[in-house]
Amino acid sequence: MESPARDSILLEDFGQKVDLTRWTQEVLLNYPEGTTVLKELIQNADDAGATKVRLCLDRRPHGSDSLLLDSLAQWQVPSLLAYNDAVFREEDFVSISRIGGSTKHGQAWKTGRFGVGFNSVYHLTDLPSFAARSKLSRQAYSEDDISSMFLQLFEEGVFSLLFLKIVLSIDMYTWDAVESGLKKLFWCSVNSPSDDIVWHRQALLRLSKSVSNTDNEVDAYSVEFLSEVMAGSECRKRIDTCYIVQTMASASSRIGSFATTASKEYDIHLLPWASVAACISDDSSDVICNT
């Protein structure tokens, strides 16, 4: 039997494929909605080394006369803008564009090392720059929904900042169509952060480099958090003082050995790290000032 001619052999491209829409839907089913989306953006900023995070509900309408396609007009709607003062690097772009993975995977000290967090924004939008009606998430978010998320995030502001390493402030704005400029609504920050406070908050970064030590490392400090909200012409301020204890277990400890085994045998990078905090202030720290 003669062999088929070389040019008559049909070759078919074969390889495993991923349905991105279905994959993202499955991720969202296991990922909480609401302020979790905002917290993921804040944690990503912290991992990137940002000290400031600003969130803005942009209510302005945007023109559609010069769009490439008329169908793009549906995206010219109010949006949620997220800003931080870190530099967006090439490896950050690569990390976000990966499916089910992250370049943070081997960096155990980073909150977002499991590579899923950014995908939570698909709860809000199909296009990760605009808060539009989504075909991926079952929930459609309106402007009022985002405003409610801002209020809830503010109420949880101290808890959102409590165990971050770098981020010192979270500001929330609205940009109304009938008004010019930004209007600041809520802001939370580490109150007057000294070099000593910054040093303590970065303990995880330092101690993660000495995880092979034979002794447990313990760090403790107190820190003030300032929360402010605009109520008409009044600015309401509140200061909460928290005492934080954080520790890194030694490599020879039981939990340290577990982390080492997980890294070597399963490529899961963990740190034997724990933090606890207690609020040591009372309600007497509330202040009202006129603007």
N, C-alpha and C positions, 0 to 999 in steps of 0.2 A: 504494500500500500504506500502510495507516494505521500510524502510530507506536504502539508499545505504551503503554498508560496508565502514568503515572508510578508508581502504586502497585503495578503488576504486574511491575516490573523487579526481578529478584532480584540482590542484591549479595552477593558472597562475600568474606569477610575473607581477605586474602592477605598473606603475608609469610614471610620465611625463619625457620625455627625451629631450635632447638638441642636435641638429646637430651642432657640434662645428665648422665645416667648414662653414656652411651657416651663423651661428651666427656671426662668425668673419668677413665674407664678408660683412654682413650688417653693422657691426661697422665701417669697413673701408670706406664704401660708404659715411658715414656721418663724416668721419675724414679726414682732409686735408693731402696731401702728402708733399713731399719736406722737407724743414728745420723744419717743425712742428714735425717730428719724432725726430730729434736731440734735439729740445727744450724740448720735453717731457722727454727725458733721463736726460737733465739738471735739469728740475724741480723736477723729482723724486730724483735726487741726493741732491738737495737743501732740500727737505722734509726729507731726511734721515740724514741730518746734515753734508754733505760733504762740504769741502772748496775748493776742486780742482776737476775739470772734465777734462778728457783727451779723445779725440777721435782720432782713428788711422785707416787709410785705409791701411790694410795689403794686399799688392799685391803679396806676396810670394806664390808659389805653394806648396802644401803639399802632402806628400807621401801617397800612397794608398796600399802599399804592405801588411801591417799588419792589415787591417780592418777586422772586424768580417764578413761583407758581402761585396761582390763586388759592390752591388748597392749603397753602401755608398760613393763610389768614387766621385759621382757627387757633394758631399758636400765639397770636399777638394779643395775649390776654394778661390779666394780673399775674404776677409771678412772685415766688419766694427767692430772694437773693441771699446768698451766703458768702461772707467774706472772712478771710483771716490774713494775718500779716506774714505768714510763712511763704517761702519761695517754692513754687510748684516746679518740681524737677522732672527730668525725663523718666526716671525710674518710677515716679508717682503716676505718670501717665500710663506706663506699662502695667503697673499694679492694678489700676482701675480697669484697664481694657482686658485683663485676663478673666477667664471664666472659672469661677470656683477656686481661685487661687490668689495669692498676694505675695509681693516681694517682701512683706513683713514677716513671712512665715518663720524664718529662722531667727527673728529678733524678738525674743521672749518678753522683753521689757515693754514692747509696744502693745497698746490696748487692742488695736485692730489687726493683730497678726493672723487672725483666722480668715481674713479675706472675704467677709460677707457683708460687713457693715455698710459700705457705700451703696450696695444694692437696695438698701432699705428706702432710698429716695424714690424708687419705682412705685412706692405706695402713693406718691404724689403726682408722678408724671411719667409719660413714656419717653420724654426727652429730658435728660437730667440737668436742664437749665431752666425749665419752665414748669410752674405748678399748673398743669392742665388736666383735663379729663383723661384718665388712664385706661388703657385696654389690658393692663397687666394686673392692677389692683382692683379689688371688688369695690373699694371705697373711692368715691369722687370727692375731692377736697375743694371747698369753696373758700372765699376770702374770709368769711366768718370762722370757718374751721381753723384756718391758719392763725387768726387772731386769738382764738381760744387756746391753741397750742402755745402761743407766745405767753399768754397769761399763766398757763399751767407750768411751762418751763421756768417762768419767773418765780412762781411759788416753790419750785423745786431747785431754785438757783444755787443755793448754798450746797445742796447735795450734789449738783452737777459739777461744781468746782472742787469739791472736798478732796478728792483723791487724784486730781489731775496733776501732771508734772510741770507743765510749762505755761498753759493758758492762765492768764491772770484776770481777764474780764470777759463778760458776755453782754453785748448790747443788743437791744431789739428796737427796730424802727418801723414806721409806716410811711409810705410815700403816696399820699392821696392825690387823686386826679384833680381835685378842685383847689389844691394848695400847692404852692411852690416849695421845693426843698424837702428835707427829711424832718420827720417829727419823732423824737426819741420817746419811747414808751416805757421801757423797763431796762434796767441794767444792774448787773451783779458783778462784784469784783473782790479780789483780795484787797483789803483795806490797807493802803500805804505799805506795800510790800518792801521790806528791807532786804538787804543782801542775805541776811541770816535766814529769813523766811524762804526766799528763793532757794537757798542751799538745802534747807530741810525738805522742801517740796520735790526736789530732784534726787532724793535719797535713793529711789529705785534705780535711777540711771547709774549712780555711783556703785551701789551695792551689787548690781547685776554683774559688774565686772570682777567682783571678788567672791563669786558664788562658791568657789573651791575652798574658801576658808574653813577652818575646822571649828570656829566659834560662831555662835549665833550673833548677828548684828541687830541692835535695837536702836531706834531713833524716836524721840518724842519732842513735841513742841506745841505751842498754842498759836492760833492764828485768828485774825478778825476778818469777817466777810461783810461787805457793805452792799445792801440791797436798796435800790431806789426806784420809785415809780412816780410818773406824772399823773396827778389827779386834778384835771382842770388846770388852774394856775398854781396849784400847790405841788410841791415835790416832797413826797414822803420817803423818809430814810429810816433804815433799820440796820443795826450792827449786831451780828451774832459772833460770839467767841467760841471757838471749838478747840478741844485738846485732842491731838492726834498721836497715836502710837503706831509705829510701823516696824516690821522686823523681817529680816532675811535669815532663814534657817541655814545651818551649815550643810555642806555637801555630805557629811557623814550621818546626818540626822535621818530619821525614817522618811520624812517627806522629801528631803534632799535626795536621798537614794531613789525614791520613786520618780522624781523629775529627771534624774540622770538616765534611768532605765527607759523612760518614755522617749527621751531624745535619741538614745542610741538604737533602740529596737523598733520604735514606731514612728520616728521622725516627727514627734510631737514635742515642741519646744515649750517647756514650762519653767516657771521660777518658783522656788519655795518661799513665796512672799505673802505677807498678810498685813492689813491695815485696819485699825478700828478708830472710831472718833466719838467724842461725846460733846454735846453742847453745854457749855458751862456759864452761859449768860442767861438773862431773864428778859421779860418784855419791856423793861424800863429803858431799853436802848432806842426806842422809837422816837423819831424827830420829824416835825413838820416845818417846812420853810416855804415862804411865798416866792414866786419867781416873776 
